[in-house]
C-alpha cells in the first residue's frame, strides 16, 4: 500500500477534479503490475496496473489507495476491470464517499472477491483530503494555510517590510503546493506590501493553473498590481465585503472578478459555488491567518520554520500562541535550514 500511495502522488496537480489513486497487483508475494491515475481523462490506476500484470492478475491481490469506482465517467467503471481480471482479493486504503462513484466494494464482493479496508487509511485520506471533503457535500473549499515563521514564531518584521525567511528548498515546495491547489489566496495587506504573482514557477506545471484569490474587503487591489495586470492570462478573484463600485468596475475591465459576501465563510462558499474551488492554499498574511483560524476555517496548517530571528517586536500570528501544536502531524521534513511541519486541524 505504501508503494501504491507513492504511485498515486505522481498525479499531483494533474488529476483534479478526480482524486490521485495508485494501485499495485501482487501475485504470490511478487508485484506483477502497478499503475496510477496520472492525468484527468487518462486511464485510472486499476486498469493501468492490470494492463501491466496481464494474465498474472488472475488469482492475485490488488492494493489500491481509494475504493474502486462503480460508474461510467471519462472511463468505464474500475470494478468491471477488476472482476474481469479474475482477482481474488482487493485491499483498499479508504472508502470513496462520492455518491456518484460509490458501491465499488459491494460489486466486488457480489462477484466473490474478498475486499478489505483501512490499510494506511490516514495517509490515503490526507493525500486526497480536498476531494474527500468536497465529496461529502462541503459548501466551502478545503483550506490549507501556509505560514513561514522565524525561529520564535514571528511572521514578519514590525515594519512589514518584505524579507525572505525560508530557503530555496522551502520556496520550491510552496510552488509544488500551489500546483496541487485549485486556488492560491492572500490578504490585501500582503498584496500591497509584496505585489506577488502567486503563480507556479518552481514546480511542474499543473494541468489547470490555480486561480489567484485576494481577500480584500473594499476591493483595494491596485489596477497596477502584478495580479491585476495578468488577470486575463491566469484568473484573479477578489473576495470583498463592501467593494467600491468604481474600483470594482476598473478591476473588471482588467479581467478581475469580484465576489461579494459578508464574512470569510460566506466568501469561501461563494468561491466554491461560483468557481468550483475545492482546494484553496492561503499564504498569508497575519491578519488573514488570524481571521481564518478564529473562524475555524483552517483544515490544514503548514508551518515553514526558519532559523532566523526577526526580533521581539515582530508580527506573530494567533496572538503569539501556538494552538496548532496539539494537532496531528501529517508530515514533517527538513528543507535545508528550515523545518516544514504539516498539522491536521480538521479531518476530511
Secondary structure, DSSP 4 states (H G I P E B T S, - for coil): -HHHHHHHGGGTTTSTTSPP-EEEEEETTEEEEEEE--STTSPPHHHHHHHHHGGGGTT-EEEESSPPP-S-SSS--HHHHHHHHT-SEEEESS----TTT--HHHHHHHTT-EEEE-TTHHHHHHHTHHHHHHHTT-SS-EEEEEEEE-TTSEEE-TT------S-HHHHHHHHHHHHT-SEEEEEHHHHHHH-------SSPPPSSPPEEEEE-TT----TTSHHHHTTTTS-EEEEESS--HHHHHHHHHTT-EEEE-SSHHHHHHHHHHHH---EEEE---HHHHHHHHHTT--SEEEEEE-S----TTSEEGGGG--GGGGSEEEEEEEETTEEEEEEESS--
